C-alpha cells in the first residue's frame, strides 16, 4: 500500500518546513545505508488526514546501532543534534526537530510491519496502522500512570487525541 501526504495538519507553516528538513535527514541516512521508518504524528496525519492535530516534530525509527554513524554525518554537515536518555537522537534546526527513535527500544513487542509513504520525491517506509495504534496505546497507558511527572499530562492528552483519531479509521490492510 502506498500512502501520500494530502492536505495539511493544523500547523501548516511549520509542517511544511519540517517536511523539507526531514527530507534532508532521510537523504543523508539513505547515503549511510540507514533505513528509516516514519512513525509518530506524521504517520498519524498520513493515515488520518486529520487537520485537528499538530505535527510539531517528525519521528523516524532506525536501529540504535546506527546512531554513531548518523552523529558523525551530522557533525560533518554542522547539523545540531543531541542524544537523549530515552533512546532518541534529536536532530535540530532552528525551531524544527526530527527525532530518530531506537527500533529495538520503542518497538519492543510491537509488530514491525510497514507500508510505503510518498514523501515528496522520496518513498519511505511507514509503520503499519495497527502497529501505530499499538505504539500510541502504549504511550497513553504509560503517561496515564505518571500524570503528575514532567509534561506527562500534556503528552497523555496528545496521545488520547491521536489514539481516538487512529481508532476512527479501519485497518490499513498490510498487517
C-alpha positions as a LaTeX table, in Angstrom:
\begin{tabular}{lrrr}
\hline
Residue & $x$ (\AA) & $y$ (\AA) & $z$ (\AA) \\
\hline
Unk1 & 0.00 & 0.00 & 0.00 \\
Unk2 & 1.30 & 3.44 & $-0.91$ \\
Unk3 & 0.22 & 6.42 & 1.20 \\
Unk4 & 0.59 & 10.02 & 0.14 \\
Unk5 & 0.53 & 13.19 & 2.19 \\
Unk6 & $-2.58$ & 15.14 & 1.28 \\
Unk7 & $-3.60$ & 18.44 & 2.83 \\
Unk8 & $-2.10$ & 19.92 & 5.96 \\
Unk9 & $-2.35$ & 19.46 & 9.71 \\
Unk10 & $-3.36$ & 22.42 & 11.87 \\
Unk11 & 0.20 & 23.85 & 11.90 \\
Unk12 & 0.64 & 24.09 & 8.12 \\
Unk13 & 3.59 & 26.52 & 8.00 \\
Unk14 & 5.81 & 24.64 & 10.47 \\
Unk15 & 4.74 & 21.31 & 8.99 \\
Unk16 & 5.95 & 22.35 & 5.53 \\
Unk17 & 9.35 & 23.36 & 6.93 \\
Unk18 & 9.53 & 20.10 & 8.91 \\
Unk19 & 8.95 & 18.05 & 5.76 \\
Unk20 & 11.82 & 19.82 & 3.99 \\
Unk21 & 14.14 & 19.27 & 6.97 \\
Unk22 & 13.11 & 15.62 & 7.30 \\
Unk23 & 13.76 & 15.07 & 3.58 \\
Unk24 & 17.36 & 16.24 & 4.11 \\
Unk25 & 17.78 & 13.82 & 7.05 \\
Unk26 & 16.21 & 10.96 & 5.08 \\
Unk27 & 18.58 & 11.59 & 2.16 \\
Unk28 & 21.60 & 11.73 & 4.46 \\
Unk29 & 20.60 & 8.48 & 6.18 \\
Unk30 & 19.98 & 6.75 & 2.85 \\
Unk31 & 23.53 & 7.68 & 1.88 \\
Unk32 & 24.71 & 5.99 & 5.08 \\
Unk33 & 22.70 & 2.85 & 4.34 \\
Unk34 & 20.33 & 3.52 & 7.26 \\
Unk35 & 16.71 & 2.59 & 6.57 \\
Unk36 & 14.24 & 4.86 & 8.39 \\
Unk37 & 10.60 & 4.23 & 9.27 \\
Unk38 & 8.06 & 7.04 & 9.69 \\
Unk39 & 6.03 & 6.84 & 12.87 \\
Unk40 & 4.63 & 9.36 & 15.36 \\
Unk41 & 2.48 & 12.36 & 14.41 \\
Unk42 & 3.48 & 12.35 & 10.75 \\
Unk43 & 2.27 & 8.75 & 10.46 \\
Unk44 & $-0.96$ & 9.68 & 12.27 \\
Unk45 & $-1.51$ & 12.50 & 9.79 \\
Unk46 & $-0.62$ & 10.33 & 6.78 \\
Unk47 & $-3.25$ & 7.76 & 7.77 \\
Unk48 & $-6.00$ & 10.06 & 9.04 \\
Unk49 & $-5.51$ & 13.33 & 7.08 \\
Unk50 & $-6.83$ & 14.98 & 10.27 \\
Unk51 & $-6.48$ & 18.74 & 10.33 \\
Unk52 & $-7.14$ & 18.67 & 14.10 \\
Unk53 & $-3.62$ & 17.56 & 15.01 \\
Unk54 & $-0.31$ & 19.36 & 15.05 \\
Unk55 & 2.83 & 17.76 & 13.65 \\
Unk56 & 5.35 & 19.53 & 15.90 \\
Unk57 & 8.25 & 17.22 & 15.07 \\
Unk58 & 8.89 & 14.27 & 12.79 \\
Unk59 & 9.55 & 10.89 & 14.32 \\
Unk60 & 11.55 & 8.29 & 12.44 \\
Unk61 & 12.76 & 4.93 & 13.71 \\
Unk62 & 16.02 & 3.13 & 12.97 \\
Unk63 & 18.41 & 0.71 & 14.66 \\
Unk64 & 20.11 & 2.39 & 17.62 \\
Unk65 & 23.41 & 0.93 & 16.41 \\
Unk66 & 23.19 & 3.41 & 13.50 \\
Unk67 & 23.20 & 6.45 & 15.84 \\
Unk68 & 27.02 & 6.84 & 15.89 \\
Unk69 & 27.23 & 6.86 & 12.06 \\
Unk70 & 24.39 & 9.36 & 11.89 \\
Unk71 & 26.04 & 11.58 & 14.52 \\
Unk72 & 29.31 & 11.55 & 12.54 \\
Unk73 & 27.45 & 12.60 & 9.37 \\
Unk74 & 25.51 & 15.30 & 11.25 \\
Unk75 & 28.74 & 16.67 & 12.71 \\
Unk76 & 30.33 & 16.75 & 9.25 \\
Unk77 & 27.38 & 18.78 & 7.96 \\
Unk78 & 27.30 & 21.08 & 11.01 \\
Unk79 & 23.78 & 19.98 & 11.97 \\
Unk80 & 22.91 & 20.25 & 15.66 \\
Unk81 & 21.83 & 17.11 & 17.49 \\
Unk82 & 21.57 & 15.61 & 20.95 \\
Unk83 & 21.18 & 12.06 & 22.13 \\
Unk84 & 18.52 & 11.61 & 24.79 \\
Unk85 & 18.42 & 9.04 & 27.59 \\
Unk86 & 15.10 & 7.73 & 26.26 \\
Unk87 & 16.82 & 6.12 & 23.24 \\
Unk88 & 16.23 & 9.01 & 20.83 \\
Unk89 & 18.63 & 11.03 & 18.70 \\
Unk90 & 17.19 & 14.52 & 18.20 \\
Unk91 & 18.25 & 16.40 & 15.07 \\
Unk92 & 17.69 & 20.15 & 15.38 \\
Unk93 & 17.44 & 23.15 & 13.08 \\
Unk94 & 16.03 & 26.45 & 14.32 \\
Unk95 & 12.59 & 25.53 & 15.76 \\
Unk96 & 12.48 & 22.19 & 13.94 \\
Unk97 & 13.12 & 18.74 & 15.37 \\
Unk98 & 13.44 & 15.33 & 13.75 \\
Unk99 & 13.64 & 12.52 & 16.29 \\
Unk100 & 15.27 & 9.22 & 15.44 \\
Unk101 & 13.94 & 6.61 & 17.83 \\
Unk102 & 15.54 & 3.26 & 18.58 \\
Unk103 & 13.73 & 0.39 & 16.84 \\
Unk104 & 14.96 & $-2.03$ & 19.49 \\
Unk105 & 13.66 & 0.06 & 22.38 \\
Unk106 & 10.43 & 1.63 & 21.10 \\
Unk107 & 9.19 & $-1.31$ & 19.03 \\
Unk108 & 9.69 & $-3.92$ & 21.74 \\
Unk109 & 6.66 & $-6.25$ & 21.47 \\
Unk110 & 5.19 & $-4.22$ & 18.59 \\
Unk111 & 4.94 & $-5.90$ & 15.17 \\
Unk112 & 7.31 & $-4.19$ & 12.76 \\
Unk113 & 5.16 & $-4.18$ & 9.65 \\
Unk114 & 5.43 & $-1.34$ & 7.18 \\
Unk115 & 3.91 & 0.18 & 4.11 \\
Unk116 & 5.26 & 2.97 & 1.95 \\
Unk117 & 4.77 & 6.72 & 2.28 \\
Unk118 & 5.49 & 9.02 & $-0.64$ \\
Unk119 & 7.26 & 11.97 & 0.98 \\
Unk120 & 7.87 & 14.49 & $-1.79$ \\
Unk121 & 10.22 & 12.81 & $-4.28$ \\
Unk122 & 11.15 & 10.15 & $-1.76$ \\
Unk123 & 9.41 & 6.86 & $-0.92$ \\
Unk124 & 9.98 & 5.89 & 2.72 \\
Unk125 & 8.75 & 3.11 & 4.97 \\
Unk126 & 5.84 & 3.93 & 7.29 \\
Unk127 & 4.75 & 1.84 & 10.25 \\
Unk128 & 1.50 & $-0.05$ & 9.71 \\
Unk129 & $-1.68$ & 1.46 & 11.09 \\
Unk130 & $-2.21$ & $-1.39$ & 13.55 \\
Unk131 & 1.36 & $-1.10$ & 14.88 \\
Unk132 & 0.99 & 2.69 & 15.15 \\
Unk133 & $-2.20$ & 2.20 & 17.17 \\
Unk134 & $-0.27$ & $-0.14$ & 19.49 \\
Unk135 & 2.52 & 2.42 & 19.99 \\
Unk136 & 0.10 & 5.22 & 20.85 \\
Unk137 & $-1.93$ & 2.98 & 23.17 \\
Unk138 & 1.30 & 2.08 & 24.98 \\
Unk139 & 2.23 & 5.77 & 25.29 \\
Unk140 & $-1.25$ & 6.58 & 26.57 \\
Unk141 & $-1.08$ & 3.85 & 29.21 \\
Unk142 & 2.44 & 4.80 & 30.38 \\
Unk143 & 1.71 & 8.52 & 30.69 \\
Unk144 & $-1.61$ & 7.84 & 32.45 \\
Unk145 & 0.32 & 6.19 & 35.30 \\
Unk146 & 2.52 & 9.27 & 35.80 \\
Unk147 & 0.32 & 12.28 & 35.04 \\
Unk148 & 1.98 & 14.48 & 37.67 \\
Unk149 & 5.51 & 13.96 & 36.33 \\
Unk150 & 7.06 & 16.42 & 33.88 \\
Unk151 & 4.84 & 17.09 & 30.88 \\
Unk152 & 3.06 & 13.72 & 31.03 \\
Unk153 & $-0.38$ & 15.30 & 31.41 \\
Unk154 & 0.04 & 17.14 & 28.09 \\
Unk155 & 1.57 & 14.06 & 26.43 \\
Unk156 & $-1.32$ & 11.96 & 27.69 \\
Unk157 & $-3.86$ & 14.37 & 26.21 \\
Unk158 & $-2.00$ & 14.35 & 22.90 \\
Unk159 & $-1.79$ & 10.53 & 22.90 \\
Unk160 & $-5.52$ & 10.31 & 23.67 \\
Unk161 & $-6.40$ & 12.57 & 20.73 \\
Unk162 & $-4.17$ & 10.56 & 18.41 \\
Unk163 & $-5.50$ & 7.21 & 19.69 \\
Unk164 & $-9.08$ & 8.37 & 19.16 \\
Unk165 & $-8.26$ & 9.67 & 15.69 \\
Unk166 & $-6.44$ & 6.47 & 14.71 \\
Unk167 & $-9.19$ & 4.25 & 16.11 \\
Unk168 & $-11.76$ & 6.08 & 13.98 \\
Unk169 & $-10.31$ & 4.54 & 10.80 \\
Unk170 & $-10.14$ & 0.95 & 9.56 \\
Unk171 & $-7.04$ & $-1.20$ & 9.42 \\
Unk172 & $-4.58$ & $-0.38$ & 6.66 \\
Unk173 & $-4.71$ & $-3.84$ & 5.13 \\
Unk174 & $-0.98$ & $-4.63$ & 5.20 \\
Unk175 & $-0.86$ & $-6.22$ & 8.64 \\
\hline
\end{tabular}
